[in-house]
């Protein structure tokens, strides 16, 4: 009876041990990234490996940014960078002073000429009858110039319109500042993104290194595999150090574009993946007419048209009216005089000034077309670059990375069945990581191209809703006109 009891107990213990063996085997696992490499040969299929790019823009990237914010880092947004760059910019302040000065000059151009008073003494200090002041003649003359042809009002109007061009100079300077800040911010974003990618890549390689180290220690892998990973880690450390310096320099460049000597922020917003969709070229071209470099030519046309009218008015002769009183001591009489004088346009009719103003006015349309063409060419080139970079980025996600991940899964499955070694799995994993790194480079290239488009058009792609109302420009139709002739005009004073 005791023998039977002992046999049953032994069978029960043996059964429990056999049931616990798979659990013990599964417990001896080491995790590399998202891939589980088991020392025992298991039938379980390997889990799917998520891409690094997806991980960076997924929940983990958001958690990373939340940790940074919680740790007290100051993350500068693009809106804050643009606002701070435009606030108290010395160039803008100088142009505003210039605008006030030109408005004062325009006011001065509208003032009437001052009258003149002339006092003349003659016929004194002679001999005989003109001894002393016996024959002294005293003349008091008052004169006033009268401008004909509306010169005064045209001068004032021309000066005010030329002053308005300073407002467009301010708009162009603000556009250049915003463009520089947008590009510096995009480069800082790219530097941060590449640094995060390298850090992520190094973390994955470190996990692989730990796995191989454990395998080498257990005698299942050669020491050569570990040395290869040592070299890979050293290379990544050098790249991370270079990326950190590049990120710091990009932050300094951004601070310089903002007009501050040292950055008072720690980082910039990492962005959101590939960002908004790339718009069609025809849609983006609608914004060109509202850019300061193109829209300013309407104001230039108005100013040059006023200048042409002024040059025509300058061909009209002015008048000078005068009157006075004279005291003649010799005959003890007081007499009066009045008169008028005007210039005879015999030799100078201001034809050169009129023709020069005419050609400068007609030149505006060509200058506007040239500015529009130059902007459209730049936009077309940048749009082509962005389209190509986006296509490359998507090709990695549609074909290369899925194929590499599939090869990795097959390699892992073969490893579990004993057909491949650990080095084969690591090579497949490295291939996936390298492709994801190349995909990251394509994404960075795309985001920089989009940033250049946004800098050129002075708008964010995410804010696109068609050309805004304040960008609508009423273009002046410039028609061919005959050569102007210097004609006599009526007195408008």
C-alpha positions in Angstrom: 0.0 0.0 0.0 2.8 2.4 0.9 4.6 1.4 -2.3 1.6 2.3 -4.4 1.2 5.6 -2.6 4.8 6.5 -3.2 4.5 5.6 -6.9 1.4 7.8 -7.2 3.2 10.7 -5.5 6.2 10.3 -7.8 4.0 10.3 -10.9 2.1 13.4 -9.6 5.4 15.3 -9.0 6.8 14.3 -12.4 3.6 15.5 -14.1 3.8 18.9 -12.4 7.5 19.2 -13.4 6.7 18.4 -17.0 3.9 21.0 -17.0 6.2 23.7 -15.6 9.0 23.1 -18.2 7.5 25.4 -21.0 7.0 28.1 -18.4 10.5 27.9 -17.3 11.8 27.9 -20.8 9.7 30.9 -21.8 10.9 32.8 -18.7 14.5 32.7 -20.0 13.9 35.4 -22.6 15.7 38.7 -23.5 13.9 41.5 -25.3 15.6 43.5 -28.1 13.6 46.5 -29.1 10.2 45.0 -29.9 11.7 41.7 -31.0 11.9 38.7 -28.5 14.9 36.5 -29.0 14.6 33.3 -27.0 17.5 31.1 -26.1 15.2 28.0 -26.4 13.7 27.0 -29.7 10.0 27.9 -29.6 7.2 27.4 -32.0 5.6 30.8 -31.2 5.7 33.3 -34.1 7.8 36.5 -33.5 5.8 39.7 -32.7 5.6 42.4 -35.3 8.2 45.2 -35.1 6.8 48.7 -35.3 8.8 51.2 -37.4 11.0 53.8 -35.7 9.4 56.7 -37.6 6.0 55.6 -36.5 7.2 55.2 -32.9 8.6 58.7 -32.9 5.4 60.2 -34.0 3.2 57.9 -32.0 2.3 57.8 -28.3 5.9 57.3 -27.2 7.0 60.6 -28.9 4.1 62.4 -27.2 5.1 60.9 -23.8 8.7 62.0 -24.5 7.6 65.6 -25.1 5.4 65.5 -22.0 8.4 64.4 -19.9 10.5 67.3 -21.4 7.8 69.8 -20.6 7.3 68.4 -17.1 11.1 68.7 -16.5 10.9 72.5 -17.0 12.3 72.8 -20.6 11.2 75.8 -22.5 9.9 74.7 -25.9 9.6 77.6 -28.3 6.7 77.6 -30.7 6.8 79.0 -34.3 4.2 81.7 -33.5 6.2 82.9 -30.5 9.4 82.9 -32.6 7.7 85.0 -35.3 6.1 87.4 -32.8 9.4 88.0 -30.9 11.4 88.5 -34.2 9.1 91.3 -35.3 8.8 93.0 -32.0 11.1 96.0 -31.6 13.2 95.0 -34.7 15.6 97.9 -35.3 15.2 97.8 -39.1 11.4 98.1 -38.9 11.7 100.9 -36.4 14.2 102.8 -38.7 11.8 102.4 -41.7 8.9 103.7 -39.6 10.9 106.8 -38.8 11.7 107.1 -42.5 8.0 107.0 -43.3 7.3 109.8 -40.8 10.1 111.8 -42.4 8.7 111.4 -45.9 5.2 112.4 -44.7 6.7 115.5 -43.3 8.5 116.2 -46.6 5.3 115.7 -48.4 3.7 118.3 -46.2 6.5 120.7 -47.0 6.1 120.1 -50.7 2.6 121.4 -50.5 3.5 124.8 -49.0 3.2 127.9 -51.2 6.4 129.9 -52.0 7.1 132.8 -49.7 6.8 136.3 -51.0 9.8 138.5 -51.2 10.4 142.1 -50.2 13.2 144.2 -51.8 14.5 147.5 -50.7 16.8 149.4 -53.0 18.6 152.8 -52.5 20.1 154.6 -55.5 21.3 158.0 -56.8 23.1 159.1 -53.7 26.7 160.0 -52.7 27.6 161.6 -56.0 28.9 165.0 -56.9 27.3 168.3 -57.9 23.5 167.7 -58.1 23.7 164.2 -56.6 25.7 165.3 -53.6 24.7 163.5 -50.4 21.1 162.3 -50.6 19.7 165.1 -52.7 19.0 162.8 -55.6 18.3 159.7 -53.5 15.7 157.3 -54.9 14.2 154.7 -52.5 12.4 151.7 -53.9 10.3 149.2 -51.9 9.2 146.1 -54.0 6.9 143.2 -53.0 7.0 140.1 -55.2 5.2 136.8 -55.2 5.8 133.7 -57.4 2.7 132.0 -58.8 3.2 128.3 -59.8 1.1 127.3 -62.8 0.0 123.9 -63.9 -0.9 122.6 -60.4 2.8 122.0 -59.5 2.3 122.5 -55.8 -0.5 120.0 -55.3 1.2 117.5 -57.7 4.4 117.7 -55.7 2.6 117.0 -52.5 0.7 114.1 -54.0 3.8 112.6 -55.5 5.8 112.9 -52.2 3.0 111.3 -50.3 2.7 108.4 -52.7 6.5 107.9 -52.6 6.2 107.9 -48.8 3.6 105.1 -49.0 6.3 103.0 -50.7 8.1 102.9 -47.4 5.2 101.0 -46.0 5.9 98.4 -48.6 9.5 98.4 -47.7 8.4 97.7 -44.1 6.2 94.9 -45.4 9.0 93.4 -47.4 11.4 93.6 -44.4 8.8 91.8 -42.2 8.4 89.2 -44.9 12.2 88.6 -45.0 12.3 88.4 -41.2 9.5 85.9 -41.1 11.0 83.9 -43.9 14.4 83.7 -42.1 12.7 82.7 -38.8 10.6 80.0 -40.5 13.7 78.5 -42.2 15.8 78.7 -39.0 12.9 77.1 -37.0 12.5 74.3 -39.6 16.3 73.6 -39.4 16.1 73.5 -35.6 13.2 71.1 -35.9 15.1 68.9 -38.3 18.2 68.9 -36.0 16.1 67.9 -33.0 14.3 65.3 -35.0 17.5 63.7 -36.3 19.0 63.8 -32.7 15.9 62.0 -31.4 16.1 59.5 -34.2 19.8 58.8 -33.5 19.1 58.4 -29.8 16.3 56.0 -30.5 18.5 54.1 -32.9 21.3 53.9 -30.3 18.9 52.6 -27.7 17.8 49.8 -30.1 21.4 48.9 -30.9 22.2 48.9 -27.1 19.3 46.4 -26.6 20.8 44.2 -29.3 24.2 44.6 -27.7 22.8 43.4 -24.4 21.2 40.4 -26.1 24.4 39.4 -27.8 26.4 40.0 -24.7 24.2 37.6 -22.8 24.5 35.1 -25.7 28.3 35.4 -25.7 28.4 35.0 -21.9 26.3 31.8 -22.3 28.7 30.5 -24.9 26.1 30.5 -27.7 27.6 33.3 -29.8 31.1 34.4 -30.9 32.9 37.3 -29.4 33.3 38.8 -32.9 29.6 39.7 -33.0 29.9 41.7 -29.9 32.9 43.6 -31.2 31.0 44.5 -34.3 28.3 46.0 -32.1 30.9 47.8 -30.1 32.0 49.6 -33.3 28.4 50.4 -34.2 27.8 51.9 -30.7 31.0 54.0 -30.9 29.9 55.2 -34.4 26.5 56.2 -33.1 28.0 58.0 -30.1 30.1 60.1 -32.5 27.0 60.8 -34.7 24.9 61.7 -31.6 27.7 64.1 -30.4 27.8 65.7 -33.8 24.0 65.9 -33.9 23.9 67.6 -30.5 26.4 70.2 -31.6 24.3 70.7 -34.8 21.2 71.1 -32.8 22.8 73.7 -30.5 24.0 75.6 -33.5 20.6 75.5 -35.1 19.1 77.0 -31.9 21.7 79.8 -31.9 20.9 80.5 -35.6 17.2 80.7 -34.7 18.0 83.1 -31.9 20.0 85.2 -34.3 17.1 85.3 -36.7 14.9 86.4 -33.9 17.3 89.2 -33.0 18.5 87.9 -29.7 22.1 87.2 -28.9 21.7 84.0 -26.9 18.7 81.5 -27.0 16.5 81.7 -24.0 14.7 78.5 -24.9 15.8 74.9 -24.7 14.2 73.4 -27.8 11.5 73.8 -30.5 8.4 72.0 -31.2 9.2 68.6 -32.9 6.3 68.9 -35.3 3.7 66.4 -36.2 5.0 63.7 -38.6 5.0 64.7 -42.2 2.8 67.7 -41.4 -0.1 68.9 -43.6 -0.7 67.6 -47.1 1.3 69.2 -49.8 -1.1 71.4 -51.8 -1.2 71.5 -55.6 1.1 74.0 -57.3 -1.9 75.8 -58.9 -3.4 76.4 -55.5 -0.1 77.8 -54.1 0.4 80.1 -57.0 -2.7 82.0 -56.0 -0.8 83.5 -53.1 1.9 85.1 -55.2 -0.1 88.1 -56.1 -0.4 89.1 -52.4 3.3 88.9 -51.6 4.9 92.3 -50.9 7.5 91.8 -53.7 4.6 91.6 -56.3 1.8 93.6 -54.7 4.0 96.7 -54.1 4.1 97.5 -57.9 0.5 98.9 -57.8 1.7 101.5 -55.3 4.8 102.2 -57.4 2.6 102.7 -60.5 0.5 105.3 -58.6 3.6 107.1 -57.5 5.2 107.1 -60.9 2.0 108.2 -62.6 1.8 111.1 -60.2 5.5 111.9 -61.1 4.6 111.9 -64.8 1.8 114.4 -64.1 4.3 116.6 -62.1 6.8 116.5 -65.0 4.1 117.6 -67.4 3.3 120.4 -65.0 6.9 121.4 -64.8 6.9 122.3 -68.5 4.4 125.1 -67.8 6.1 128.5 -67.0 5.5 130.1 -63.7 4.6 133.7 -63.1 6.1 136.3 -60.8 3.9 139.3 -59.8 5.5 142.3 -58.2 4.5 145.8 -57.1 6.2 148.5 -55.2 6.6 152.1 -54.2 9.4 154.5 -54.9 10.4 157.8 -53.2 12.3 160.3 -55.4 14.0 162.9 -53.3 15.2 164.9 -56.4 11.7 165.8 -57.3 10.1 165.2 -54.0 7.6 162.6 -55.4 6.3 159.2 -54.4 5.4 156.9 -57.3 4.1 153.3 -57.6 5.0 150.4 -59.9 3.5 147.0 -60.7 4.6 144.3 -63.1 4.6 140.6 -64.1 7.4 138.3 -65.2 7.4 134.8 -66.6 9.8 132.4 -68.1 9.7 131.8 -71.9 9.9 128.1 -72.6 12.0 128.6 -75.7 14.9 126.2 -75.1 13.8 124.0 -72.1 10.3 122.4 -72.3 11.2 119.6 -69.9 10.8 116.9 -72.7 13.6 114.8 -71.1 11.9 114.8 -67.7 8.5 113.9 -69.1 9.9 111.0 -71.3 11.9 109.6 -68.4 8.9 109.6 -66.1 6.8 108.0 -68.8 9.2 105.1 -69.4 9.7 104.6 -65.6 5.9 104.3 -65.3 5.6 101.8 -68.2 8.5 99.8 -66.7 6.4 98.9 -63.7 4.4 96.3 -65.5 7.5 94.5 -66.7 9.1 94.7 -63.2 5.9 93.2 -61.8 5.9 90.4 -64.4 9.6 89.7 -63.6 9.0 89.5 -59.9 5.9 87.2 -60.4 7.9 85.0 -62.8 10.9 84.7 -60.4 8.6 83.8 -57.5 6.7 81.3 -59.6 10.0 79.6 -60.7 11.2 79.4 -57.1 7.8 77.9 -56.0 7.8 75.4 -58.8 11.3 74.2 -58.0 10.5 73.9 -54.3 7.3 72.2 -55.0 9.0 69.6 -57.2 11.6 69.0 -54.5 8.9 68.5 -51.8 6.9 66.2 -54.1 10.0 64.1 -54.8 10.9 63.9 -51.1 7.4 63.0 -50.1 7.3 60.3 -52.8 10.6 58.8 -51.5 9.3 58.9 -47.9 6.1 57.1 -48.9 8.0 54.6 -51.0 9.9 53.5 -47.9 6.6 53.0 -46.0 4.9 51.2 -48.9 7.5 48.9 -50.3 11.0 48.9 -48.7 10.1 48.8 -45.1 7.3 46.2 -45.4 9.7 44.0 -47.4 12.4 44.4 -44.8 10.0 43.7 -41.9 8.8 40.6 -43.7 12.3 39.4 -44.2 13.0 40.1 -40.5 9.9 38.1 -39.5 11.0 35.2 -41.7 14.5 35.3 -40.3 13.2 35.3 -36.7 10.9 32.4 -37.6 13.8 30.5 -39.1 15.9 31.3 -36.0 13.2 29.8 -33.8 13.3 26.7 -35.9 17.1 26.6 -35.8 17.7 27.5 -39.5 19.3 30.8 -38.8 21.7 32.1 -36.2 21.4 35.1 -33.9 23.7 37.1 -36.2 21.3 36.6 -39.1 18.5 38.0 -37.0 20.6 41.0 -35.9 21.6 41.7 -39.5 17.9 41.7 -40.5 17.1 44.0 -37.6 19.9 46.3 -38.6 18.6 46.4 -42.2 15.2 47.5 -40.9 16.7 50.2 -38.8 18.9 51.5 -41.6 15.9 51.7 -43.9 13.9 53.6 -41.2 16.9 55.9 -40.9 16.8 56.6 -44.6 13.1 57.1 -44.4 13.7 59.6 -41.7 16.2 61.5 -44.0 13.6 61.6 -46.7 11.1 63.0 -44.2 13.5 65.7 -43.0 14.2 66.6 -46.7 10.4 66.9 -47.3 9.8 69.0 -44.2 12.6 71.4 -45.1 11.2 71.8 -48.6 7.8 72.5 -47.2 9.4 75.0 -44.8 11.0 76.8 -47.8 7.6 76.9 -49.5 6.0 78.4 -46.4 8.9 80.9 -46.1 8.5 81.9 -49.8 4.7 82.3 -49.5 4.8 83.7 -46.0 2.1 81.3 -44.8 1.8 78.0 -43.0 0.6 75.1 -45.0 -1.7 74.0 -42.2 -3.4 77.4 -42.2 -4.3 77.2 -45.9 -7.8 78.2 -46.7 -7.3 79.8 -50.1 -6.0 83.3 -50.6 -7.2 85.5 -47.7 -9.1 88.7 -48.3 -6.2 90.9 -47.4 -4.1 89.2 -50.1 -6.5 90.1 -52.8 -4.8 92.7 -55.0 -6.7 94.9 -57.5 -4.2 95.0 -60.3 -3.9 98.2 -62.3 -4.4 97.7 -66.0 -1.5 99.4 -67.7 -2.3 100.1 -71.3 0.1 101.3 -74.0 -0.1 105.0 -74.4 1.4 107.4 -77.0 4.6 109.2 -76.1 3.6 112.3 -74.0 4.2 115.7 -75.4 5.0 118.8 -73.4 1.8 120.9 -73.7 0.8 124.2 -72.3 -1.7 123.9 -69.4 -3.9 126.4 -67.7 -3.1 128.1 -64.5 -4.6 126.0 -61.7 -3.6 128.2 -58.8 
